[in-house]
Amino acid sequence: MLLAFDVGNTNIVLGVYRERELLQSWRMETNKSKSADEYGMIINQLFEYEGLSTHDVEEVIISTVVPPITYTLQHLAQKYFRTRAIVVGPGIKTGLIVKYDNPKLLGADRIVNAVAALHKYPAPLIIVDFGTATTFCAVSEKSEYLGGLIAPGIKISADALFEKTAKLPRVDLEAPGHVLCRNTSEGIQAGVVYGNMGLVEYIIRKMKQEVVEYTNTERPITVVATGGLATLIDSGVDCIDHVDKLLSLTGLELIYEKNRHLKAARKADDNPSDSL
């Protein structure tokens, strides 16, 4: 089995695959202070609850935007699953042609989402990930990662109002159903949720124009949304074609398949031959 970790600033999404089939997925809080042993115990409990065995895990792949957790999960893979994890980053085959000024600075989460979207949906593509930050990425039908942008996440926006003002309350993230609000809590909800819906509509419209100008494509551009709050935003806009909450796990599994040759290389490193 393959165990895949997608580590974001707020949550870790993990999934377990057997023969390319996703058996189960989970979401847990990202905590930089947790040790490999603590994460190991949590994963063991999750597996037991679903009737799975950690002894069946043979490979681990990690995508992370939180560098301190990379070592923790690598140590976890070695101690609990007896394997060296594949970490998405420089040197890993993805099939993408990255047009970023410095490809090494492109977040692993954006690479993983692009790989999955290209596999599942018709290109060209715009991928919107509603995570701690809201990211927008454009990918051409030639598998070129064209670029994108990063905006404050929905939850960050709401938390900033609470933390940086003296009297505004913390609110649940839901659409109140109107913008002529008669109390402060609904007013914040409307401003944050509907404000982000407007942001998404404008940016996607602008990105579509630039993708057409850059690639001269005549194909329709597919918009895919992922992340915890994708469904909330999708409920109020017409510009999203697909919501795919497991996009990152799909991308990790695909990248693993592209890099399975590393397994033999890692075993060779662990058991070097004496012969020349």
Secondary structure, DSSP 4 states (H G I P E B T S, - for coil): -EEEEEE-SSEEEEEEEETTEEEEEEEEE--TT--HHHHHHHHHHHHHHTT--GGG--EEEEEES-HHHHHHHHHHHHHHHSSPPEESSTT---S-EE-SSSGGGS-HHHHHHHHHHHHHSPSSEEEEEESSEEEEEEE-TTSEEEEEEEEE-HHHHHHHHHHHSSSPPP------S-SS-SSHHHHHHHHHHHHHHHHHHHHHHHHHHHHHHHH---SPPEEEEESTTHHHHHTT-SS--EE-TTHHHHHHHHHHHHTTHHHHHHHHHHS--S--
